[in-house]
Amino acid sequence: MCKAQSDAAAECRLVIDRLAALATTLQTRCSSATCTPRDSDMLAEIYAVRTQLTSALIFILCAHSPYETAYDDHHDRFRSIISDAAASARLRRRTKFNAFKRFSTRPGIVSPLFIVSVKCRDPSLRALATRVLNEQSREGPADGQILAAIGARLAALETLSTAPSSPSASLTACDIVEEHRIHGYSVPPPRLNGKGRRVVDIIFQRPNPPLVQGWGHVDYSCPDGWIYWSEPIEI
């Protein structure tokens, strides 16, 4: 890890820790009889910002590695994103009463939850993140239901040819080998199918050959270094 990368990670950790201290103070206030809607909104915002910073920290720490398996080292951070996102969503439900307030132009918890849905290969955490994501509405251009559908399909593709390490064991992140992991996706605007349902034609991609075989001597900056395929997903 280079110095710039290390410094950026340290700054993220520092802000996350300070937000945790601030959240503890606000939690005490919100549990009292003097709690106001503004207090709840502020605490919800702090939790949302923590999810964003934690997801940024994960990307910073994985930036040195081309492999998707690098994300397996951040199980606890993925868990904290889900916990903070769920807390933020609960607080917002207390103060938002109509459909118009369910739409936000500000970034919140949708994108961090999507990161967990596509980058965390622990089956239980991944499924929980996808479920919480599906319960969210829109945050700017990010649609919680569309992203949840993408995450669910990506998880299904990665586990299609995966088996637990032993017949009696549950599936774990390390069982999903690098060759089976999806490395990218493209999301065009949704369309309506013949039944009037929203459909998104997601373009998934994997390196070809897999990175474990080609990294260091295959030029993955060229389209020939990738396999692309499209799948329609109903929302």
N, C-alpha and C positions, 0 to 999 in steps of 0.2 A: 504494500500500500504506500503510495507516494505521500509527501508531506501535506500537499494541498487536500488530498482525500482524507487524510487523518485529521487535519484541522477542521474540515467541514463536518466530519462525523462527531468530533468533540463538541463543536458549537451546537449541533442538533441535540446531542445528549444533554447539554447544559440547559437549553431552553425547555426541553421536555421535562427535566427534573423541576425546573422553576414553575412550569405550568402545573405540575402535580401538587406542589406546595400551595399554589393559588387555588387549585380545585378543592383541596382539603379545607381551606378557610371558607370557601363558598358553600361547600357541602354542609358545614355546621350552620351557616346562616339559612340555607334552604330548608333545613330540617326544623327550623324554629317557626314560631307563630308569626314572626315579623317578615317572613319571606315574601318577596314581591315577584311579579312576573319578570321584571327586569333582572332580578337575581338568577332566576331559572334560565333565562335566555343567555345570560353571561356565562353561566356554568356549562350550558349546552355548547356554547361557542368554544369554550376552552377545551372541552372533550373533542370537538370536531378538529380544532387546530392540532391537538395532540395526535390524532389519527394521521393527519397530513404530514406532520413532522416525522412520525415514526415510519411511515411509508417512504419518505424521502431518505431517512437514515438507512433503511434496508437497501435502497438502490445505490446509495453512496458506498456502502460496505460491499456490495456485489459488483461494483463497476469494474474491478480489476479482472473479473473472471468471465469468459464467454459462455460458461456452462450454466444451464438452468439448475443443476444440482447445488449450486452455490447458495440458493435461497433456502435450502434445507437447514441451514445453520441458524435460522431466525424464527424458529417455532414460537418462542415466547413473545417476540415482537408482533408476530401475526396475531397471536392470542390477545395482546393488549389492544391492537387496532379494533378487533371485534368487540372487546369489552367497552372501550371508550366510545365506539360508534353506537352501540346499543344504549349506553347511558345518555348520550346526546339525543338520540331519537326519542327516548322516554321523556326527557325533559321538554323537548319541543312539542310533543303531543299534549302536554299539559296546557300550553299557552296558545296553540294554533287550532282554531275551531272551524275554519271553512276551507273550501277547496282552493281558493286563491292563495291562501297562506301556505299551502303545501308545495307551491312552486317557489324556488329560490334562484336568484341570479348569482348567488355567491357560492364558491366551492365549499363543500362540507364533508360529508362522510361517504358519499357515493363512490368517488374515485378510489379512496383508500380501501374500501370494502372490495371493490373490483380487483385491486391489486392482490388482496388475500385470495380471492376466488380463483385467480389465474396463476399465481406464483407460489402459493402454499400447497404442497402436495399431501399434507396430512389430511386424510379423508374426512374426519369428523370436523376439524376446524374449517376446512374448505366448504363443506356442506352448510355449516352454520353461517359462515360469511355470505354464501350465496342466498340463503334464506332471508337473512337480515337485509341484504341488498335488494331482494325482490319486493320487500315491504316499503322501500323508499320510492319517492316520486322523482321529479326532475330537479336537478341542480344545474342551471345553465343548460349547456348542450348534453349533459350526462343524464341519461334516462336509466333509473335503477332497474326497471323490469327488463329492458333490452340487455343491459350489461349482465344481469343475473342469468338470463337465458344463454348468453355467450359463455359465461363461466361454467354453467352446468354442462353444456355440450363439450367444452374443452376438457373438463374433468372426465367425462364419459369416454372421450377419444383416448386420453392418456391411460386410462385403466382398462381399456378394451382387451389388451394383450398382456395384462399384468396379473400376476398371481402372488399371494402371500409367500413369505419365506418358508413356511411350513403349513401343512394342511389344517392344523388346529389354530394357526395364528391369524390375527386380523391384519388387513392391508395397512402398510405404513408408507410414509413418504419415500423411504429408501428402497422400497420395492418397485417404484416407478423409475426405471432406468433412464439415463439421459437420452437414449435413442428413441424412447417413446414419448418424450416431452415435446409439447408445442412451443415454438420459439416466437411466433408472431401471428398477427391477425390484422385484417382490415375490415372496417365497418362502414359500408355504404348507407345512405339514407334508407329507412324502411319503406316498403311498398305494401299495397293491399293485394291479397290473392283473390281467387275467384269466389271465395266465401266471405270476403270482406274483412278477413283477419289480417293484422299487421304481420309482415314477414321481413326478416332481415337476412340478406344473402352474405354470410360471413365468409371471408377468404382466410383460411388458415395456412400456415407455412411451417415447414421443417427444413433443417439443413440437409443437403444431399451431396456427399455422404454425411452420416452423422458426425458431429464434432469430434467425438472420441476417436474416429477413424481419420478425419481429414484435417483437423486443426493443425496449422503450421505449414501445410503444403498445398491446401486447396484454397482458391480465392473465393471467399464467401461474400465478397463485395459485388460479385456478378450474379445476375439472375439464374445462371446455370447451376449455381451452388445451392439452389433451394427448390423444394417441391411445394407447389401451390395447389390448393383445391378449394372449391366453394361449396357451402352447405346452406340450404334455406332453413331458417329457424323461426317458428311461429312464436309470436309474443302474446 
